[in-house]
Amino acid sequence: MRYQVFRRTVCFFSLVVLVALAAQVSAQPSRRGGRGLYGDWQVKVDFDGRQMDSILSFSRDREGKQIGHWISFRGLSELKDVKYEEGKLSFVRVSRNREGQSTTSKFTGTIKDGKLSGTLSSDRGRYKLEGKRGERMSRAVGSWEMKLKRGEREFTATLVVMTDKKGKLTAQWQSQRGEHEITDVVYKERKLTFKRKSKIQDRQRESTFEGTVQRNTLSGVIKSERGEITAEGKRIGASLIGNWNLEVTSERGSRKQRLKVNPDMSGMYGSIPIKKVNLEGDKVSFKIVLEFGERKFEMSFEGKLKESMLTGELKTSRGSQKVTGTKVIREFRRRRTR
């Protein structure tokens, strides 16, 4: 009898603990909910039939507060009073023209199913804003300098991981020894796997690779009927890849801008796509083309990279501008992974 009473008491308190834990978990903000806002959004604003492409970028500051930036070809400006609750988004934007005059606009809208929509209102009128989340590039994408070791033998190769038009991962194995074909490339939960067919002289071999991506390193093993080869890779261009806060200075004054360099070395200068950012030693260069209706303007950048600093010059047909930049460090991500 006493055993039954004891057993019922234990079951009761266990149930209470489970209910309390469930309530505690449900009270915490979900990562998916945060993911509903944070990141880059490619947006279009319809100014009375004239569309302007921009980027809305949302993140957190060191205290975990929601912050945002409006990024366009004209520059970068910080958003004020960013609020996002239950799919509803609002913020205030202050923009300035070349004469220094400012305009305050307020946005109210919603985020649903990966789409952002709403209205941007100011004393000049109300304008429709629509956008979608920018596609995130797989962490496995990029060029990897591989060092391979079997017993006492060491040799090198380059692994290039890409994304095709359908978003599927593909890869190339570049080596001085033989010809190689890579298939079945999969990246999931930091694990990169693929199959490789190699032809060296008249011999054909098949092997598999399984490795782990940790930020800018790739560690794994190549397996074949001949045994195992350890592989250690370093991301090529890691010092440049990421987001850069720029200060662009000319005779008219200075403005802020963002440079984003993707793992495949494509990028964005403000809201303008860059096909290829070149990095040779410490020298950085790229070219972009601005289109305004039927008019086109070309801009070119040449500079130097030193640690987390980027300095250089941006040239156009109208003159040149000095550029200084610092690399953005995601403080909240580092704190969350501790």
Secondary structure as UniProt FT lines:
FT   HELIX           2..27
FT   HELIX           31..35
FT   TURN            36..37
FT   STRAND          39..47
FT   TURN            48..49
FT   STRAND          50..60
FT   TURN            62..63
FT   STRAND          66..72
FT   TURN            73..74
FT   STRAND          75..78
FT   STRAND          80..85
FT   TURN            86..87
FT   STRAND          88..96
FT   TURN            98..99
FT   STRAND          102..112
FT   TURN            113..114
FT   STRAND          115..122
FT   TURN            123..124
FT   STRAND          125..133
FT   TURN            139..140
FT   STRAND          142..150
FT   TURN            151..152
FT   STRAND          153..163
FT   TURN            165..166
FT   STRAND          169..174
FT   STRAND          179..188
FT   TURN            189..190
FT   STRAND          191..200
FT   TURN            201..202
FT   STRAND          203..214
FT   TURN            215..216
FT   STRAND          217..224
FT   TURN            225..226
FT   STRAND          227..235
FT   TURN            236..240
FT   STRAND          242..250
FT   TURN            251..252
FT   STRAND          253..261
FT   TURN            263..264
FT   STRAND          267..269
FT   TURN            270..271
FT   STRAND          272..274
FT   STRAND          278..280
FT   TURN            281..282
FT   STRAND          283..292
FT   TURN            293..294
FT   STRAND          295..306
FT   TURN            307..308
FT   STRAND          309..316
FT   TURN            317..318
FT   STRAND          319..327
FT   HELIX           331..336
//
